[in-house]
Every structure is written in structure tokens, then in C-alpha cells.
Amino acid sequence: MTRQFGRRKFLLYGSATLGTSMLLKACAGGTTSGTGTTESPAAESSPATGTTAASGDAIKVGILHSLSGTMAISEKSVVDSTQLAIEQINSAGGIGGRQIEAIVEDGASDWPTFAEKARKLIDEDQVVVIFGCWTSASRKAVLPVFEEKNHMLFYPVQYEGQECSKNIFYTGAAPNQQIEPSVDWLLENKGKEFYLVGSDYVFPRTANTIIKAQLEAKGGTTVGEDYLPLGNTEVAPIIAKIRSALPNGGVIYNTLNGDSNVAFFKQMQGAGLTPDRYPVMSVSVAEEEVRAIGTEFLKGHLAAWNYFQTVETPENEAFVAAFKQKYGDDRVTNDPMEAAYISVNIWKQAVEQAGSPGTPSDLEAVRTAAYGQKFAAPEGPVEMKTNHHISKTVRIGEVRDDGLFEIIYETPGPVDPVPWNQFVADTKGFTCDWTKTGVDNPGKFQI
């Protein structure tokens, strides 16, 4: 059962709640760098800003994101939130008295580089976990490395599902926690004719396979489907096709990533395709991207996520206040940033339960301890399931004048993750459970 609600006043970030005061106190203990800017650490391998100096007793972790290239528009801020979580843990005494030392690497929006840097972090730096990747292409590129090394990646971005790896913990949304409910909402509220636009790589193509199957099952229609190479800005031909296929208006489902979104929304507006008749539902455009593209081009358009900066929880008030104190009042938070923050905290809890961070060659105790870990996240309560995904609340937001999202729909509580899609024939009936015994592949077996 779901509920809808109107405009609500967001809690003032500066309010003196107990949770905020405690969190700000924790943050004050560490050093800061780049306050008030959007700069992230240099691409060179180095301890993350805000952590203690490297020592022989430190717990080494890796952070692997694009700090350059087309995906830097999205990924730099995820590095910032990951570092915030590490700084808070270190300021509170670390893990078992040991400080966390983060080594940051730049994937450079290049998938082979992601794999190269993952291997370097594991083999040379001897990190015990890596937090990183945004695109599914980068995740797919590093997956063989993590499986070969039997290592651990926490992946913080919504994705297309159709994967359940023992070596990855997914803290972003599975399709049933973002894509599928957003399609249902659009069918009920915005129309039944959909034009699908995405970047040309695994996530958009797989997401659109799911959407087309869902529309067919529920009485919707796919009137067009187009892809752009990642980073390509030649969107005018696609916009012309949208106008032709939907002369009276209709839904545009957007899985573009990176800089392509800048050109797309600006040219949509320039062509007169406004959100009253051509609402765009995005699943990779959040507060950081709105700020980069320009609110004037996005106002009235929609996004489906699990977290928005405007979520009204005490934990979110504290999270936003701490982030702004560290990086500047002009900064915003978003879903992948919050999912990265969750990743670090769930990993920390698992390490504490296991009694050791493990070693790069044996992380089984931490992996097992992660199952069932609960965390009072800014988005609301989450729990790590034995399929390596977390329960999450589903939300839809509409861009408003200040560049933040008015939450116009949310589920009443967390939704359990379903990695293998039940609309797609090839994966219908499959599930994942890494505690399951007596099956050949616990990552994918018939229900």
C-alpha cells in the first residue's frame, strides 16, 4: 500500500536537534579540506581527506570513483559523502580503536581504468574493502577482479538488477525499488505512452528491457527508444523523434547519465517540450545534477529515488547539516551520496560484529556479519539482506524552484529488494540468497 501527500515544509537544517548536535560534534574532531567547494581529492593514490594519517595499525579502505571525465559530474560528490562517513567514524574513535585510512583512486569515466585501479587497490594497497563505481559498465568491469580476488565492493548506485554477486554489496536500489514503482506511478498519473531515452551501455538498455516488459504487462505502450554514447550531446535528433512519436504529449523515461543530461534538458526546453505535456522521469538525475544543469531547465520534471535531500527524518537533518558544515552551505545531498554513506556505516557495523576487518584474502567473517545489519539511514531504516541488497523506501520527487525535490509519492516503509527481475522472461522465478545451502548457485536459483 502506498500513500501520496502534498507540499511539506522541510526541516530547517540548522535546527538544534540532539542528533544534529551530536553529529556536528563528531565531525568537528577531524580535519577538513576543500570546505565550500565541490573539489574532491586528487586522482593520485592518497589517504582520504579528513581521515587520520596513515599508520601501521590503520584499516585501509579504497574509494574508487570518476573524478574526471563525463561521470565526474555525478561521482565527485559520492566521494565527498564517503569521506564524511569515514571522518565521523574516525572522530568517534574508529573501529575497535583503529582509524580508517582511505586511499582514493580515479576511475576517470573509463571502464578498463576502473578495473586497473581496483586491482591496484587490492594488490598493492592491501585495502580490506572498496567503496565505489557509479555506472553499471564500471561495476561490470571490476566484477571479475573482485571475484578473482574474492574481495569486497560496496556499490552505492541504483542499477538495473539482473546480478547478485557474493563479492558486491549493493546499497542503491534494485529495479523493484525504483524503476518498476516509478513506471506504475507514471501509468496511473501521467499517461500510457512512453518514449525511452538512455545512454548506450548496460544499465539503460537493461532498464529499458524491464520497462518494456512491464508496460506490455500493464497496458502501456513504448512508442520509441533511443540511445546516445555516454558523454554524447547530440540530442536534437532524439528530441525531434519524441515530438513526432508523441505529438500530443506523453511520458519520457530518461536513463541518460553524465553530461548528456545537460544538453538533453536544455534542448527539450528550447524545443518547447515542457513538463506539463512531456514529463521526464529520470533515474540518474538527482540534486547534484539539477544544480549542474540548471533548475530553470528541470523545474517540474520528475525523478525516482529512495532518498532526496528533502526527506523529513532526524537522521537526514543531521546528515545534511554535517555535510554542509564540512563542504559548504551551497552543497546539496542526493541518493547515491546517501547510499555511499550507508555503505560505510553498514560495513563498519559488520566489522565490529565480526571482531576484525578481515584481511584482503579472507573477508568471509565480515561478509557473513553484514547480513541482517540495520542502520537508521537518512532515508529511513534500511537492512542488508542475504541477497546483498538492502531494503529501501521508494520515493518520487518533482523538481521545484530551489532545485530540490518536492516528494510527491512514497511507500509507507522499506521495500525488500528483488535483484532478478520478475517481468523479464529469462529471470522470472529466480532469486538470490548467499546463505542458501544445497543449491549449485545461491546467487541465482529457482524460487
C-alpha positions in Angstrom: 0.0 0.0 0.0 1.3 3.4 -0.9 0.4 7.0 0.0 0.7 10.4 -1.6 1.0 13.8 0.0 1.3 17.4 -0.8 3.9 20.1 -0.3 5.5 20.0 3.1 7.9 22.3 4.8 11.3 20.8 5.0 13.0 20.8 8.5 15.5 23.7 8.8 19.0 22.3 8.6 20.3 24.5 11.3 17.7 23.4 14.0 19.3 22.4 17.2 18.1 18.8 17.5 20.1 16.4 19.7 21.0 14.2 16.8 22.4 17.1 14.8 24.4 18.4 17.7 26.0 15.0 18.3 26.8 14.6 14.6 28.3 18.0 14.3 30.4 17.4 17.4 31.7 14.2 15.8 32.6 15.9 12.6 34.5 18.7 14.4 37.1 16.2 15.5 38.6 15.6 12.1 40.4 17.9 9.6 38.6 19.2 6.6 39.7 20.0 3.1 38.0 22.0 0.3 35.3 23.4 2.5 32.8 25.3 0.4 33.9 23.8 -2.9 33.0 20.8 -5.0 36.6 19.7 -5.2 37.3 16.1 -4.4 40.7 14.5 -3.6 43.3 14.4 -6.3 43.2 11.4 -8.5 46.6 10.2 -7.1 46.5 7.4 -4.6 46.4 9.1 -1.2 44.7 9.0 2.2 41.2 10.5 2.0 40.7 14.0 3.3 39.5 14.1 6.9 41.0 10.8 7.9 43.9 10.4 10.3 47.4 10.0 8.9 48.4 6.6 7.7 49.8 4.2 10.3 50.7 0.6 10.5 47.6 0.0 12.6 45.1 1.7 10.3 42.4 -0.1 8.5 42.9 0.6 4.8 39.9 1.0 2.5 39.6 2.0 -1.1 37.4 4.7 -2.7 37.1 4.3 -6.5 35.1 6.8 -8.5 35.4 9.0 -11.5 37.0 12.3 -10.5 37.5 13.2 -14.2 35.6 12.6 -17.4 31.9 12.7 -18.2 30.8 10.9 -15.0 32.7 13.3 -12.7 29.6 15.5 -12.6 27.9 12.8 -10.5 30.7 10.8 -8.8 32.8 13.5 -7.1 30.0 14.2 -4.6 29.8 10.5 -3.8 33.5 10.6 -2.8 32.7 13.5 -0.5 29.9 11.7 1.3 32.1 8.5 1.6 34.8 10.6 3.2 32.3 12.3 5.6 31.2 8.8 6.9 34.8 7.8 7.4 35.7 11.0 9.2 32.7 10.6 11.5 33.7 7.1 12.4 37.3 8.1 13.0 36.3 11.1 15.1 34.2 8.8 17.3 37.2 6.5 17.9 37.4 4.5 14.8 36.7 0.8 14.7 37.9 -1.1 17.8 40.2 1.8 18.4 41.7 1.7 14.9 41.4 4.6 12.5 40.3 4.1 8.9 42.7 5.2 6.2 41.0 5.7 2.8 43.0 5.5 -0.4 41.3 7.4 -3.3 41.6 6.4 -6.9 40.2 8.0 -10.1 38.3 5.7 -12.5 38.4 8.5 -15.0 35.0 7.6 -16.5 36.8 4.7 -18.3 35.9 1.2 -17.6 39.2 -0.5 -18.1 40.7 2.1 -15.8 38.2 1.1 -13.1 39.4 -2.5 -13.3 43.1 -1.5 -13.3 42.6 0.7 -10.2 40.5 -1.9 -8.4 43.3 -4.4 -8.9 45.9 -1.8 -7.7 43.9 -1.1 -4.5 43.6 -4.8 -3.7 47.1 -6.0 -4.6 49.4 -3.0 -3.9 47.5 -1.0 -1.2 46.1 -4.1 0.5 42.7 -2.5 1.3 40.1 -4.7 3.0 37.1 -3.2 1.2 36.4 -0.8 -1.7 33.6 1.7 -1.9 33.0 2.7 -5.5 31.7 2.7 -9.1 28.6 4.5 -10.5 27.8 3.2 -13.9 27.0 -0.5 -14.4 29.7 -0.6 -17.1 32.3 0.3 -14.4 30.8 -2.2 -12.0 30.8 -5.0 -14.7 34.4 -4.1 -15.5 35.6 -4.5 -11.9 33.4 -7.5 -11.0 35.8 -10.1 -12.4 38.6 -8.6 -10.3 36.6 -8.9 -7.1 35.6 -12.4 -7.9 39.1 -13.5 -8.8 40.5 -11.9 -5.6 37.4 -12.9 -3.5 37.3 -9.3 -2.4 34.6 -6.9 -1.4 32.9 -4.0 -3.1 30.2 -1.7 -1.8 28.3 -0.3 -4.8 26.2 2.8 -3.9 24.0 3.5 -7.0 20.6 2.3 -8.2 21.0 -0.1 -11.0 19.3 -2.5 -13.5 19.5 -5.6 -11.3 19.9 -8.9 -13.1 23.0 -9.5 -11.0 23.7 -10.9 -7.5 27.4 -11.3 -6.7 28.8 -12.7 -3.5 31.6 -10.1 -3.8 29.4 -7.0 -4.1 27.0 -5.4 -1.6 24.5 -3.1 -3.4 23.2 -0.2 -1.3 21.4 1.6 -4.2 18.0 0.5 -5.5 17.2 -2.7 -7.3 14.6 -2.2 -10.1 11.7 -3.1 -7.9 12.8 -0.3 -5.5 12.9 2.4 -8.2 12.2 1.6 -11.9 9.2 -0.6 -11.5 7.3 1.5 -9.0 8.0 4.7 -11.0 6.6 3.1 -14.1 3.5 2.1 -12.2 3.1 5.6 -10.9 3.5 7.1 -14.3 0.9 4.8 -15.8 -1.6 5.9 -13.1 -0.8 9.6 -13.1 0.9 10.7 -16.4 -0.1 8.5 -19.3 0.4 5.2 -21.0 2.6 6.2 -24.0 6.3 6.1 -23.2 9.4 7.2 -25.1 12.6 5.7 -23.7 15.9 7.7 -23.8 19.2 6.4 -22.4 22.9 6.3 -22.6 24.3 3.4 -24.7 25.6 0.9 -22.1 24.4 -1.9 -19.9 22.2 -0.1 -17.3 19.9 1.9 -19.7 19.5 -1.0 -22.1 18.7 -3.5 -19.4 16.5 -1.0 -17.6 14.5 -0.4 -20.8 14.1 -4.1 -21.3 12.5 -4.3 -17.9 10.3 -1.2 -18.6 9.1 -2.5 -22.0 8.2 -5.9 -20.4 6.4 -4.1 -17.6 4.5 -1.8 -20.0 3.4 -4.7 -22.1 2.1 -6.5 -18.9 0.3 -3.4 -17.6 -1.3 -1.9 -20.7 1.3 0.7 -21.5 3.0 1.4 -24.9 6.6 2.0 -25.9 6.4 4.5 -28.8 10.1 5.0 -29.2 13.6 4.0 -27.9 16.9 5.8 -28.4 20.4 5.7 -27.1 23.4 8.1 -27.0 27.0 7.1 -26.4 28.0 8.1 -22.9 29.1 11.7 -23.0 27.5 12.4 -26.4 25.4 15.7 -26.5 23.9 15.3 -30.0 20.3 15.1 -28.6 18.5 17.2 -31.3 17.6 14.2 -33.5 16.1 12.3 -30.5 14.0 15.3 -29.4 12.7 15.5 -33.0 11.7 11.9 -32.8 10.0 12.4 -29.4 7.9 15.2 -30.9 6.9 13.1 -33.9 6.1 10.0 -31.8 4.2 11.9 -29.1 2.6 14.9 -31.0 0.0 15.3 -28.1 2.5 14.8 -25.3 3.5 11.7 -23.3 5.9 10.3 -20.8 9.7 10.3 -21.4 11.6 7.8 -19.3 15.2 9.0 -19.1 18.2 6.8 -18.3 20.8 9.2 -19.7 23.9 9.5 -17.5 26.6 12.2 -17.2 27.0 15.3 -19.4 24.4 14.1 -21.9 21.7 15.2 -19.5 22.8 18.8 -19.7 22.2 19.0 -23.4 19.0 16.9 -23.2 17.1 19.1 -20.7 18.3 22.4 -22.2 17.2 21.4 -25.7 14.0 19.8 -24.5 13.0 23.2 -23.1 14.3 25.0 -26.2 12.1 22.8 -28.4 9.0 23.6 -26.3 8.7 20.1 -24.8 7.7 21.3 -21.3 6.9 19.0 -18.3 3.2 19.8 -18.3 2.8 17.8 -21.6 6.2 15.9 -21.8 7.1 15.0 -18.2 10.5 13.4 -18.0 11.1 10.7 -15.3 14.8 10.4 -14.6 16.6 7.7 -12.6 20.1 9.2 -12.7 19.3 12.9 -12.2 19.4 14.0 -8.6 20.1 17.2 -6.7 23.7 17.4 -7.7 22.8 17.1 -11.4 20.0 19.6 -11.1 22.4 22.1 -9.7 24.9 21.5 -12.6 22.3 21.5 -15.4 20.2 24.5 -14.0 17.0 24.5 -12.1 15.3 26.5 -14.8 15.6 23.6 -17.3 14.4 20.9 -14.8 11.6 22.5 -12.8 8.5 20.4 -13.0 10.3 17.3 -14.2 10.4 14.1 -12.1 12.9 11.7 -10.6 12.6 8.3 -8.8 15.0 7.6 -5.9 14.9 6.3 -2.4 16.4 9.5 -0.9 16.0 13.2 -1.5 17.6 16.0 0.5 14.0 17.0 1.5 13.3 13.7 3.3 12.0 14.6 6.8 13.8 12.4 9.3 16.0 13.4 12.2 18.8 11.4 10.7 18.6 13.3 7.4 18.5 16.6 9.2 21.8 15.6 10.9 23.3 14.2 7.7 22.5 17.4 5.7 23.8 19.7 8.4 27.0 17.7 8.8 27.6 17.6 5.0 27.1 21.3 4.6 29.3 22.1 7.6 32.1 20.1 6.1 31.7 21.1 2.4 29.8 24.4 2.4 26.2 25.7 2.7 25.9 25.8 -1.1 26.3 22.0 -1.4 23.5 19.5 -1.8 23.0 15.9 -0.9 21.5 13.2 -3.1 20.6 9.5 -3.3 23.9 8.0 -4.4 25.7 10.1 -1.8 23.4 8.8 0.9 23.8 5.2 -0.3 27.5 5.6 -0.1 27.1 6.9 3.5 25.0 3.9 4.3 27.7 1.6 2.7 30.5 2.8 5.0 28.3 2.5 8.1 26.9 -1.0 7.4 30.5 -2.1 6.6 31.6 -0.6 9.9 28.9 -2.4 11.8 29.7 -5.7 10.1 33.4 -5.3 11.0 32.5 -4.6 14.6 30.3 -7.7 14.8 32.9 -9.9 13.1 35.6 -8.7 15.5 38.0 -8.0 12.7 38.0 -6.2 9.4 39.4 -9.4 7.9 42.3 -9.5 5.5 42.4 -8.8 1.8 42.5 -12.6 1.3 39.8 -13.6 3.8 36.7 -11.4 4.3 34.2 -14.2 4.9 33.6 -13.2 8.5 32.8 -9.6 7.6 30.6 -10.7 4.7 28.6 -13.0 6.9 28.3 -10.4 9.6 26.8 -7.9 7.1 23.7 -10.0 6.7 20.9 -8.5 8.8 22.7 -5.3 9.6 20.2 -2.5 10.2 21.0 1.2 10.0 19.0 4.3 10.8 19.8 6.0 7.5 18.9 9.5 6.4 16.3 8.0 4.0 14.8 5.9 6.9 15.5 2.4 8.2 17.4 0.0 6.0 18.5 -3.6 6.4 21.1 -5.6 4.5 19.5 -8.8 3.1 21.2 -12.1 2.4 20.9 -11.3 -1.4 23.5 -8.5 -0.7 20.9 -5.7 -1.4 19.2 -3.5 1.2 15.5 -2.7 1.9 14.7 0.8 0.9 11.8 3.2 0.8 10.6 4.2 -2.7 10.1 7.9 -3.5 9.2 10.1 -6.5 10.1 13.8 -6.5 9.4 16.8 -8.6 12.0 19.5 -9.2 10.9 22.7 -7.5 12.1 26.4 -7.7 15.0 25.9 -5.3 16.5 23.0 -7.2 15.4 20.5 -4.6 12.7 17.9 -5.0 9.1 18.0 -3.7 8.4 14.5 -2.6 5.0 13.6 -4.3 4.9 9.9 -3.6 6.5 7.4 -1.2 5.9 4.0 0.1 4.9 3.7 3.7 8.0 1.8 4.6 11.1 0.0 3.2 10.6 -2.3 0.2 12.6 -5.6 0.1 15.0 -5.9 -2.8 14.4 -8.3 -5.8 17.6 -8.5 -7.8 16.3 -10.8 -10.5 13.5 -9.1 -12.5 10.1 -10.8 -12.5 8.8 -9.1 -15.6 11.7 -10.4 -17.9 11.1 -13.9 -19.0 14.7 -15.0 -18.7 14.9 -14.2 -15.0 11.3 -14.7 -13.9 11.1 -17.0 -10.9 14.7 -16.7 -9.9 16.0 -15.4 -6.5 19.3 -15.0 -4.6 20.3 -15.9 -1.1 24.0 -16.3 -0.2 23.1 -18.2 3.0 21.3 -20.8 1.0 22.7 -24.3 1.1 22.0 -27.3 -1.1 21.9 -25.3 -4.4 24.6 -25.0 -7.1 24.4 -21.2 -7.3 23.0 -19.3 -4.3 23.2 -16.2 -6.4 20.6 -17.3 -8.9 18.2 -20.2 -8.3 14.6 -21.0 -9.0 12.1 -20.0 -6.3 
